[in-house]
């Protein structure tokens, strides 16, 4: 099977800091991949490069067989890459419904009816458990529900690759259980790239885990392989003898 996403020699410098350092990475279609690592390891910078929010200093990004390295973020969205931010980026003065309608309209730009937009919006809100809050102003939602609203906005784009940056931050335990079920459902029709510090969530969800440290990939493998990796234990999991 051909990877959906690959990076080759991907690097990003900020002055003298090499935040992402010569990263070769491959993500298969339909996979749930978790990216973990200590704070400052380069995780968010890496997914920001993939989504087009920032440009690399060097290297290449290939999505669905095409070089997208120089494409702006909005073009990558059209290609099927959706990214939810580590810090919420909702429109606080719009309702939850209207927040989701904005990206939904982008996917329905071929002239289909308002009814099709409404159906797409409500489907995304239903999937994230927010349908009953459709007409609540986004700024009045709890932080956890704002995080879920961002996921709904991403789902409305009908992405082929959904990038989730710290999605469980601010969620209650019961909401985390629902989120795990949601991601598994999403993976039936999309590939998921997940940055997450909640290790029980990572271990339950991920098919494979990529561990970043100091801008480089330290290790990669199944949850069991990563859990047992001595270098990962020392650098991140804090369980080395």
C-alpha positions in Angstrom: 0.0 0.0 0.0 1.2 3.5 -0.9 1.5 5.9 2.1 -1.0 8.7 2.1 1.5 11.1 3.6 5.3 11.1 3.5 8.0 13.6 4.6 11.6 13.5 3.4 14.3 15.3 5.2 11.8 17.8 6.6 13.4 20.5 8.7 12.3 23.8 10.2 14.7 26.3 11.8 13.7 29.2 14.1 16.8 31.3 14.3 19.4 29.0 15.9 16.8 26.5 17.0 16.2 23.4 14.8 12.6 22.6 15.8 12.2 19.8 13.2 15.4 18.2 12.2 15.6 16.1 9.0 12.4 14.0 9.6 11.5 11.1 7.3 7.9 10.0 8.1 5.3 7.8 6.4 1.6 7.5 7.2 -0.6 4.8 5.7 -4.2 5.3 4.6 -6.8 4.5 7.3 -4.2 4.6 10.1 -4.5 6.2 13.5 -1.0 7.5 14.2 -0.1 9.1 17.5 2.8 11.6 17.8 4.2 11.9 21.3 7.2 13.4 23.0 8.2 15.9 25.7 7.3 19.6 25.5 9.4 21.3 22.9 10.1 18.1 21.0 8.8 19.5 17.7 5.5 17.8 17.5 3.3 20.8 16.8 5.9 22.3 14.5 5.9 19.1 12.5 2.1 19.0 12.0 2.1 22.7 11.2 4.5 21.9 8.4 2.3 19.1 7.2 -0.8 21.3 7.2 0.9 24.3 5.6 0.6 26.7 8.5 4.3 27.2 8.3 6.8 26.5 5.5 9.8 24.2 5.9 13.4 25.4 5.9 14.2 22.3 3.8 12.8 18.9 2.8 9.7 17.7 1.1 6.0 16.8 1.9 4.1 14.4 -0.3 0.4 13.9 0.1 -1.5 11.3 -2.0 1.4 11.0 -4.4 1.7 14.8 -5.0 4.4 17.2 -3.8 2.5 19.7 -1.6 5.6 21.3 0.0 5.0 24.8 -1.5 1.2 24.8 -1.3 -0.5 27.2 1.1 -2.7 25.8 3.9 -6.0 26.5 2.2 -5.0 24.5 -0.9 -4.0 21.6 1.3 -7.5 21.8 2.9 -9.0 21.4 -0.5 -6.7 18.4 -1.1 -8.1 16.8 2.1 -5.9 17.8 5.0 -7.8 19.3 8.0 -6.0 20.5 11.2 -7.5 21.3 14.6 -5.3 23.6 16.7 -3.7 23.0 20.0 -5.3 26.3 21.1 -9.0 26.6 20.2 -9.6 28.7 17.1 -13.4 28.9 17.1 -15.4 32.0 16.3 -16.7 32.8 19.8 -19.5 35.2 18.6 -21.0 32.7 16.2 -23.2 29.7 17.2 -21.8 26.2 17.1 -23.9 25.6 14.0 -22.4 28.6 12.2 -18.9 27.6 13.1 -19.4 24.3 11.5 -21.3 25.7 8.5 -18.3 27.8 7.4 -16.1 24.8 6.5 -19.2 22.7 5.4 -20.0 25.3 2.8 -16.4 25.0 1.5 -17.0 21.3 0.7 -20.4 22.1 -0.9 -19.1 24.8 -3.3 -20.5 23.0 -6.3 -23.9 24.7 -5.8 -25.7 22.1 -3.8 -28.6 23.3 -1.6 -28.7 24.9 1.8 -30.3 21.6 2.9 -27.1 19.8 2.0 -25.1 22.2 4.1 -27.5 21.8 7.0 -27.3 18.0 6.8 -23.5 18.2 6.8 -23.4 20.5 9.7 -25.8 18.5 11.8 -24.0 15.3 11.0 -20.7 16.7 12.3 -22.4 18.1 15.4 -24.1 14.8 16.1 -20.9 12.8 15.7 -19.2 15.1 18.3 -22.1 15.1 20.7 -22.9 18.8 20.2 -26.2 18.7 18.3 -28.2 19.9 21.3 -25.8 22.9 21.5 -26.1 23.8 17.8 -27.5 27.3 18.5 -25.3 28.1 21.6 -22.7 30.8 21.0 -19.3 29.0 20.7 -17.8 31.4 23.3 -20.4 30.2 25.8 -19.5 26.5 25.4 -17.2 24.9 28.0 -13.6 24.5 27.0 -14.0 20.8 26.4 -17.0 21.4 24.2 -15.0 24.1 22.3 -12.4 21.4 21.6 -15.1 19.1 20.3 -16.5 21.9 18.2 -13.1 22.2 16.5 -13.2 18.5 15.7 -16.7 19.0 14.2 -15.4 21.8 12.1 -12.6 19.5 10.8 -15.1 16.7 10.1 -17.3 19.2 8.1 -14.4 19.4 5.6 -14.7 15.7 4.9 -11.0 15.3 5.2 -8.8 12.4 4.0 -6.3 13.3 6.8 -7.5 14.7 10.1 -4.8 16.2 12.3 -5.8 16.6 16.0 -3.4 18.6 18.2 -4.1 17.8 21.9 -7.8 17.1 21.4 -8.5 15.7 24.8 -7.2 18.7 26.7 -10.0 20.0 28.8 -12.3 17.0 28.3 -13.9 15.3 31.2 -13.3 11.6 31.7 -16.7 10.7 30.2 -16.1 12.9 27.2 -12.7 11.3 26.7 -14.4 7.9 26.4 -16.8 9.3 23.8 -13.8 10.9 22.0 -12.0 7.6 21.7 -15.1 6.1 20.1 -15.4 9.1 17.8 -11.8 8.8 16.5 -12.3 5.1 15.8 -15.4 6.0 13.8 -13.5 8.7 11.9 -10.8 6.3 11.0 -13.3 4.2 9.1 -13.3 7.0 6.4 -10.2 9.1 7.1 -6.6 8.8 8.3 -5.9 10.3 11.7 -2.7 12.0 13.0 -3.0 12.7 16.7 -0.7 14.7 19.0 -1.6 13.7 22.5 -0.1 13.7 26.0 -2.8 11.5 27.6 -1.0 8.2 27.3 -4.0 6.0 28.1 -5.7 7.6 25.2 -2.7 7.1 23.0 -2.3 3.4 24.0 -6.0 2.7 23.3 -6.3 4.5 20.0 -3.0 4.4 18.1 -2.2 1.7 15.5 1.4 3.1 15.6 3.2 5.7 17.6 5.9 8.1 16.5 8.1 9.6 19.3 9.7 12.9 18.8 12.6 14.3 20.8 14.7 17.4 20.1 13.1 17.7 16.6 14.0 14.2 15.5 12.1 10.9 15.5 13.4 9.0 18.5 11.4 5.8 17.9 8.4 4.4 16.1 6.3 1.3 16.4 3.2 -0.3 17.9 2.1 0.9 21.4 3.6 -2.2 22.9 7.0 -1.6 21.1 7.1 2.0 22.2 6.1 1.2 25.8 9.0 -1.2 26.0 11.6 1.0 24.2 14.3 2.0 26.8 15.2 5.2 25.0 11.5 6.3 25.0 11.2 5.4 28.7 14.2 7.6 29.5 13.2 10.6 27.3 9.5 10.7 27.8 7.7 8.0 29.7 9.8 8.4 32.8 9.9 4.6 33.6 13.5 3.7 32.8 15.2 1.9 35.6 
